[in-house]
Amino acid sequence: GLGVDGSASNDAGNLVSEARQAMLLQRVAQGADAMSAREALEIATRGGADVLGRPECGRIAVGARADIAVWDVSGIASAGSWDPAALLLAGPTTVRDLIVEGREVVRDGHIQTLDLRALIARQTALAQQLMAQL
């Protein structure tokens, strides 16, 4: 299984990037056919849930949790890709839509659950205060 919990394990907290890295490292160590993008996605979704003993997560199925991420693969980054698993090789880096527990968190690439501008301004102010103390 794979997972991310912040900058300690993945600088962007991006599970797709972590799955890509795992796949590429396996290919370096074991050869070009060592791990497919589809296998890496399965390890990152279903595999991570299974490692945690959470069979209701990591899969789209009746009775499973209502969490889903949607990427827009119609752009230039994904041009020529025919397998949805190519998201790891030639996909966008951010989700278009994200639904967690049936609640819309990201819509059309914009966070719906918080005021992002205010959060960024607050983080910038805190970073500047920290730098002023050095």
QUIVENNOR-V651593 format. One record per helix or strand of 2 or more residues. SS is the DSSP state (helix for helix, strand for strand). FROM is the first residue (numbers start at 1). TO is the last residue. If there is no record, write none. Layout:
# QUIVENNOR-V651593
ss=SS from=FROM to=TO
ss=SS from=FROM to=TO
This chain:
# QUIVENNOR-V651593
ss=helix from=15 to=30
ss=helix from=37 to=51
ss=strand from=68 to=70
ss=helix from=76 to=78
ss=helix from=84 to=90
ss=strand from=97 to=100
ss=strand from=103 to=107
ss=strand from=110 to=111
ss=helix from=116 to=133
